[in-house]
């Protein structure tokens, strides 16, 4: 993700060029730190143009902070006949400050508009249903898997767009994990799971329609993978990974 700006402060970036890219260290938002970097395009311009790039995780946080602007941008992409800012008029402000000593940008949600239904809108931002719409308006590939974070059991009935999924259940008291698949997550999880009746957390991944015929095969693969790292009923050899950390650098939201 990126923001563009034309300015006269090119001297700030001298001496920190790497293969034509000029790097900053971090961006800050909601007291969290994210990776960010700046590129410049000085050629053919009186004043160089700067572009600030930042981690996709920060993009996700900004959508949650500026829910109304995010919704309006999607609405504008879905209809090209009018200007959404004139039809749905309001202002929200993001303040971006640059710390030249630490080479850091600080993002502050200076002014936001409270949605009419804030809890519903908050859930919508990360829902598979809205992510599919975002994929559509941004012309992203259709065969995308939409991942979800862990959620408590009492939030199950509020899930939107949870169809064609592979899911996980967790019983925090008995320390049990269950993996499954479902055409409709809510309907499936409202039915009792004899193997893990007292589960209290769930998470899931929404598969693209093209993978629907392979959903059961994907479920079986995941079960076998977890069998290799968790004690299991079939006494398949497993490695106790307690205390280990994931070494991968690339992790999707």
Buried (B, 14 or more C-beta within 10 A) or exposed (E): EEEEEEEEEEEBBEEBEEEEEBBBBBBBBEEEEBBBBBBBEEEEEEEBBBBBBBBEBBEBBBBBBBBBBBBBBBBBBEEEEEEBEEEBEEEBEBEBEBEEEEBBBBBBBEEBEEBEEEEEBEBBBBBBBBBBBBBEEEEEEEEBBBBBEEBEBEEBEEBBBBBBBBBBBBBEEEEBBBBBBBEEBBEBBEEEBEEBEEBBBBBBBBBBEEBEEEBEEBBEEBBEEBBEEBEBEEEEEEEEEEEEEEEEEEEEE
